[in-house]
């Protein structure tokens, strides 16, 4: 089934439920590797955070990427030491400067403090306010992908610890070789790569980065001359055949999003979500069709969810599919699933089929966020 134009945005009434803020987390300590540990902010205001803290907002619906973009997303929240109630960002007094990063897989937005700008002051009390859109035309304020607004402003107070652990550092977006990232425990096993020989740090068998999940997760339908919809993700078993990915996926408009005017020109901020969406939009996982295509498949279940929450997620996936995925959805998972997007514990994946999780981002999202640059995984990474 071919794609079609998704319609004029102004003629599409919003008939979906409002967005609900499920949880707000902030950095309260460091783990044994000195990485941020984020815990839920107590609505009673008792939580104490580090002065380097970032804030993670988790929602029950997929968000409109433009409402949490770098340009307007910062105005969707207010973190201020002035504890007066605020209704819009214009009311926010001396706000802490924050930069948002949207992870569509987890339906989370991470707000990190901006380096060089005034930050959280130790021993001080603050209020975090998450805003709904001020009106229908407001660019800021949390919205679902179909335009449905946050159901109401949410305000939570917290305190900043008087001192931080000595290893606490300013929190930055994740960076690294997410395309060819390897499982270090696998690399250290002498049987994984070269028998009894010393472990090879470039061992292809231990790759668990984006290359692994793109190839094995989508290879069955998107392979060579018979690739469905012209999307070829055959990277070769050494993950060193990059031309198909570059020529058919990165920056290329998804065929299932639109046929017609501007069908071959990817849009970064379309009038309606999904219109001419790129398959992979470098730097913008929230505007990357491939992630959403995978998410509506049966491999995107979350085994940790209770029954009622799992049902709500299923309904949300159906809304997403009905909104703009007009072709065939992802096929059912094989008997041995290639990957799960929602592991029971994202910090400690329990098997090789779990999509790795890096500070606030699943590895496919992290790779896209960092520019979606592929490389030859059979070669060592370049020195920084």
C-alpha positions as CSV (number, residue, x, y, z in Angstrom):
1,X,0.0,0.0,0.0
2,X,1.5,3.3,-1.0
3,X,1.6,6.4,1.2
4,X,-0.6,9.4,0.8
5,X,-0.8,13.0,1.8
6,X,-1.7,13.3,5.5
7,X,-4.0,16.3,5.0
8,X,-4.2,20.0,5.9
9,X,-3.3,20.5,9.5
10,X,-5.8,23.3,10.1
11,X,-8.7,21.0,9.0
12,X,-7.8,18.2,11.3
13,X,-9.6,18.5,14.7
14,X,-7.9,17.2,17.8
15,X,-9.9,14.2,19.0
16,X,-7.2,12.5,21.1
17,X,-6.7,12.5,24.9
18,X,-4.5,15.2,26.5
19,X,-0.9,14.5,27.5
20,X,-0.3,13.3,31.1
21,X,3.0,13.9,32.9
22,X,3.8,10.4,34.3
23,X,6.9,11.3,36.3
24,X,9.5,14.0,36.8
25,X,13.0,12.8,37.8
26,X,16.2,14.7,38.8
27,X,19.8,13.8,39.6
28,X,20.1,13.0,43.3
29,X,23.3,11.0,43.4
30,X,26.0,9.2,41.4
31,X,26.4,5.5,40.7
32,X,29.6,3.5,41.2
33,X,30.8,4.8,37.8
34,X,30.0,8.4,38.8
35,X,27.1,8.5,36.4
36,X,23.9,10.4,37.3
37,X,21.2,8.6,39.3
38,X,17.9,10.2,38.7
39,X,15.0,9.6,41.1
40,X,11.4,10.8,41.0
41,X,10.7,14.2,42.5
42,X,8.4,13.9,45.5
43,X,5.2,16.0,44.9
44,X,5.5,17.0,48.6
45,X,8.7,18.8,47.8
46,X,11.1,16.7,49.9
47,X,13.5,15.7,47.2
48,X,17.1,17.0,47.4
49,X,19.0,17.1,44.1
50,X,22.6,17.8,43.1
51,X,23.5,21.3,41.9
52,X,24.6,19.7,38.6
53,X,21.2,18.0,38.2
54,X,19.3,17.4,35.0
55,X,15.6,16.9,34.9
56,X,13.8,14.0,33.0
57,X,10.1,14.4,32.2
58,X,8.2,11.2,31.2
59,X,4.9,11.4,29.4
60,X,2.2,9.0,28.5
61,X,2.0,10.1,24.9
62,X,4.4,10.6,22.0
63,X,5.2,14.3,21.8
64,X,5.2,16.9,19.0
65,X,9.0,17.2,18.4
66,X,8.8,21.0,17.8
67,X,7.2,21.6,21.3
68,X,10.4,20.1,22.9
69,X,12.9,21.3,20.4
70,X,16.1,23.3,21.2
71,X,14.5,26.5,20.1
72,X,11.2,26.5,22.0
73,X,11.3,23.4,24.2
74,X,13.2,25.3,27.0
75,X,10.2,27.5,27.4
76,X,8.0,24.5,28.1
77,X,9.4,24.3,31.6
78,X,10.4,26.8,34.3
79,X,13.0,26.1,37.1
80,X,13.2,29.1,39.3
81,X,14.2,30.0,42.9
82,X,11.2,32.4,43.0
83,X,8.6,30.1,44.4
84,X,5.6,32.1,43.3
85,X,3.1,30.1,41.1
86,X,3.6,30.8,37.4
87,X,1.2,30.2,34.5
88,X,3.4,30.7,31.5
89,X,7.2,31.0,30.8
90,X,6.8,34.8,30.6
91,X,6.0,34.7,34.3
92,X,9.2,32.7,35.2
93,X,11.6,34.9,37.3
94,X,15.3,34.3,36.7
95,X,14.8,30.8,35.2
96,X,17.7,28.3,35.1
97,X,18.8,28.0,31.5
98,X,18.0,24.5,30.3
99,X,18.5,22.6,27.0
100,X,16.0,19.9,26.1
101,X,16.7,16.5,24.4
102,X,13.7,14.4,23.3
103,X,13.8,10.6,23.3
104,X,10.7,9.4,21.5
105,X,11.3,5.8,22.4
106,X,10.8,6.4,26.1
107,X,8.5,9.4,25.6
108,X,10.9,11.4,27.7
109,X,12.5,14.9,27.6
110,X,15.8,15.5,29.4
111,X,16.5,19.1,30.4
112,X,20.2,19.7,31.1
113,X,21.6,22.9,32.5
114,X,23.5,25.0,29.9
115,X,27.2,25.4,30.5
116,X,28.3,29.0,31.1
117,X,24.9,30.1,32.3
118,X,23.8,30.5,36.0
119,X,22.9,27.1,37.5
120,X,21.3,25.7,40.5
121,X,22.6,27.2,43.8
122,X,23.6,24.7,46.6
123,X,21.3,24.9,49.6
124,X,18.5,26.7,47.7
125,X,14.9,25.8,47.1
126,X,13.4,25.8,43.6
127,X,10.1,25.1,41.8
128,X,9.8,23.1,38.6
129,X,6.8,24.0,36.5
130,X,5.8,22.1,33.4
131,X,3.6,24.2,31.1
132,X,0.7,23.4,28.9
133,X,0.4,25.5,25.7
134,X,-0.8,29.0,26.6
135,X,-3.2,28.9,23.7
136,X,-3.8,27.0,20.4
137,X,-1.2,29.0,18.5
138,X,1.5,28.9,21.2
139,X,4.7,27.2,19.9
140,X,5.9,26.3,23.5
141,X,4.1,24.1,26.0
142,X,3.9,20.3,25.9
143,X,1.8,18.8,23.1
144,X,1.3,15.3,21.8
145,X,2.2,14.5,18.3
146,X,-1.3,15.1,17.1
147,X,-1.5,18.6,18.8
148,X,-3.3,17.5,22.0
149,X,-2.0,19.7,24.9
150,X,-0.7,18.8,28.3
151,X,-3.8,18.4,30.5
152,X,-2.6,21.2,32.9
153,X,0.5,22.9,34.4
154,X,2.4,20.7,36.9
155,X,4.4,22.3,39.7
156,X,6.9,20.5,42.0
157,X,9.2,22.0,44.5
158,X,12.6,20.6,45.4
159,X,15.8,21.6,47.3
160,X,19.5,21.6,46.1
161,X,22.0,19.8,48.3
162,X,24.5,22.0,50.2
163,X,27.4,19.9,48.7
164,X,27.9,17.5,45.8
165,X,29.9,14.3,45.6
166,X,33.4,15.4,44.6
167,X,33.1,13.5,41.3
168,X,29.9,15.4,40.2
169,X,30.4,17.0,36.8
170,X,28.1,19.1,34.6
171,X,25.7,16.8,32.8
172,X,26.0,16.7,29.0
173,X,24.2,14.8,26.2
174,X,25.6,11.4,25.6
175,X,28.4,11.1,23.1
176,X,30.4,8.2,21.7
177,X,30.6,5.6,19.0
178,X,27.0,4.6,19.2
179,X,26.9,3.0,15.7
180,X,29.6,0.4,16.4
181,X,29.4,0.3,20.2
182,X,30.5,-3.0,21.6
183,X,29.5,-5.1,24.6
184,X,32.7,-4.9,26.7
185,X,32.0,-8.1,28.6
186,X,31.6,-9.8,25.3
187,X,34.9,-8.4,24.0
188,X,36.8,-9.6,27.1
189,X,35.6,-13.2,26.5
190,X,38.3,-15.1,24.7
191,X,35.8,-17.4,23.1
192,X,33.8,-14.5,21.5
193,X,36.2,-13.4,18.9
194,X,39.4,-15.4,18.5
195,X,39.2,-18.6,20.5
196,X,41.9,-18.6,23.1
197,X,43.7,-15.6,21.6
198,X,43.6,-12.2,23.4
199,X,40.3,-10.4,22.9
200,X,40.0,-8.2,19.9
201,X,38.6,-4.8,20.7
202,X,37.1,-4.5,17.2
203,X,35.3,-7.8,17.5
204,X,32.3,-7.7,15.2
205,X,30.5,-10.4,17.2
206,X,30.3,-8.1,20.1
207,X,28.8,-5.1,18.3
208,X,25.6,-4.0,20.1
209,X,25.3,-0.5,18.6
210,X,22.9,1.0,16.1
211,X,24.5,-1.0,13.3
212,X,23.6,-4.3,14.9
213,X,20.0,-3.3,15.6
214,X,19.4,-1.7,12.1
215,X,20.8,-4.7,10.4
216,X,19.3,-7.5,12.4
217,X,16.1,-5.7,13.3
218,X,15.1,-4.7,9.8
219,X,17.2,-6.9,7.5
220,X,14.3,-9.3,6.8
221,X,12.3,-6.7,4.9
222,X,14.8,-4.1,3.9
223,X,17.6,-6.0,2.1
224,X,19.2,-5.4,-1.3
225,X,17.2,-5.4,-4.6
226,X,14.1,-6.6,-2.9
227,X,14.2,-4.0,-0.1
228,X,10.7,-3.0,0.9
229,X,9.8,0.6,-0.1
230,X,13.3,1.1,-1.4
231,X,14.8,1.1,2.1
232,X,18.0,-1.0,2.1
233,X,19.5,-1.7,5.5
234,X,21.8,-4.5,4.4
235,X,25.1,-3.4,6.1
236,X,26.8,-6.7,5.7
237,X,27.6,-9.0,8.6
238,X,30.7,-6.9,9.3
239,X,28.6,-3.7,9.4
240,X,31.0,-2.1,6.8
241,X,28.6,-1.7,3.8
242,X,27.4,1.9,4.4
243,X,26.2,2.9,1.0
244,X,22.7,1.4,1.3
245,X,22.1,3.3,4.6
246,X,23.5,6.6,3.2
247,X,21.6,6.3,-0.1
248,X,18.2,5.1,1.2
249,X,17.7,6.1,4.8
250,X,19.7,9.0,6.2
251,X,18.0,12.2,5.3
252,X,15.6,10.4,2.9
253,X,11.9,11.0,3.1
254,X,9.9,8.0,4.2
255,X,7.7,6.7,1.4
256,X,4.9,5.8,3.8
257,X,4.5,9.4,5.1
258,X,3.4,11.2,2.0
259,X,2.9,11.1,-1.7
260,X,2.4,14.4,-3.5
261,X,3.7,17.9,-3.2
262,X,7.2,18.0,-1.6
263,X,7.1,14.2,-1.1
264,X,10.8,13.9,-1.6
265,X,11.8,16.8,0.5
266,X,12.1,16.0,4.2
267,X,10.6,18.5,6.6
268,X,12.1,19.3,9.9
269,X,9.0,21.1,11.4
270,X,6.0,20.3,9.3
271,X,2.5,21.8,9.8
272,X,1.3,18.3,10.7
273,X,3.4,15.6,12.4
274,X,4.6,13.0,10.0
275,X,4.3,15.1,6.8
276,X,7.4,14.2,4.7
277,X,9.2,12.9,7.7
278,X,12.8,11.7,7.1
279,X,13.5,8.1,7.8
280,X,16.6,9.2,9.8
281,X,16.9,12.9,10.5
282,X,20.5,13.5,11.8
283,X,20.4,15.2,15.1
284,X,16.7,14.8,15.6
285,X,15.4,11.4,16.7
286,X,12.0,12.9,17.3
287,X,11.7,13.6,13.6
288,X,13.0,10.2,12.4
289,X,10.3,7.9,10.9
290,X,12.3,4.7,11.4
291,X,12.0,5.0,15.2
292,X,8.2,5.3,15.0
293,X,7.9,2.5,12.5
294,X,9.7,0.2,14.9
295,X,7.8,1.5,17.9
296,X,4.4,0.5,16.5
297,X,5.6,-3.1,15.9
298,X,5.1,-5.9,18.4
299,X,8.7,-5.9,19.3
300,X,8.2,-2.6,21.1
301,X,6.4,-4.1,24.1
302,X,7.4,-3.1,27.7
303,X,7.4,-6.2,29.9
304,X,7.8,-4.1,33.0
305,X,4.4,-2.4,32.6
306,X,1.3,-3.4,34.6
307,X,-1.7,-4.4,32.6
308,X,-3.5,-1.1,32.6
309,X,-0.3,0.9,31.6
310,X,0.5,-1.7,28.9
311,X,-3.1,-1.2,27.5
312,X,-2.7,2.6,27.4
313,X,0.6,2.2,25.5
314,X,-1.0,-0.2,23.0
315,X,-3.8,2.4,22.4
316,X,-1.2,5.1,22.0
317,X,0.7,3.0,19.5
318,X,-2.5,2.6,17.5
319,X,-3.1,6.3,17.5
320,X,0.4,6.8,16.2
321,X,-0.1,4.2,13.5
322,X,-3.4,5.7,12.4
323,X,-2.0,9.2,12.3
324,X,0.7,8.8,9.7
325,X,2.0,5.2,9.3
326,X,-0.3,4.5,6.3
327,X,1.6,1.5,4.9
328,X,2.3,-1.9,6.5
329,X,3.5,-1.7,10.1
330,X,6.5,-3.6,11.3
331,X,6.0,-7.4,11.1
332,X,5.4,-9.5,14.2
333,X,8.6,-10.4,16.1
334,X,10.5,-13.6,15.2
335,X,10.5,-16.5,17.6
336,X,13.8,-15.2,18.9
337,X,13.3,-11.4,19.0
338,X,16.1,-9.3,17.6
339,X,15.7,-6.4,20.1
340,X,13.3,-5.0,22.6
341,X,12.9,-1.3,22.8
342,X,11.6,-1.3,26.4
343,X,13.7,-3.5,28.6
344,X,12.6,-4.2,32.1
345,X,15.6,-2.4,33.5
346,X,17.1,-0.1,30.9
347,X,20.2,0.5,33.1
348,X,21.1,-3.2,33.1
349,X,19.9,-5.0,29.9
350,X,19.5,-8.7,30.7
351,X,20.4,-10.1,27.3
352,X,22.0,-9.2,23.9
353,X,18.6,-8.6,22.3
354,X,17.8,-5.6,24.5
355,X,18.5,-2.3,22.8
356,X,21.4,-0.7,24.9
357,X,20.6,2.3,26.9
358,X,22.9,5.3,27.3
359,X,22.3,8.2,29.7
360,X,18.7,9.0,28.9
361,X,18.6,7.7,25.3
362,X,18.2,4.3,23.7
363,X,21.1,3.6,21.5
364,X,19.3,4.2,18.1
365,X,18.0,7.5,19.4
366,X,21.5,8.4,20.8
367,X,23.1,7.6,17.4
368,X,20.6,9.8,15.6
369,X,21.0,12.6,18.2
370,X,24.7,12.6,17.6
371,X,24.4,13.1,13.9
372,X,23.6,9.6,12.6
373,X,27.1,9.1,11.1
374,X,27.7,5.5,10.2
375,X,31.2,4.0,10.0
376,X,33.0,0.8,9.1
377,X,32.6,-1.3,12.3
378,X,35.4,-3.7,11.2
379,X,37.9,-0.9,11.6
380,X,39.0,0.7,14.9
381,X,37.4,3.9,16.0
382,X,39.2,7.1,15.1
383,X,41.1,8.8,17.9
384,X,39.1,11.7,19.4
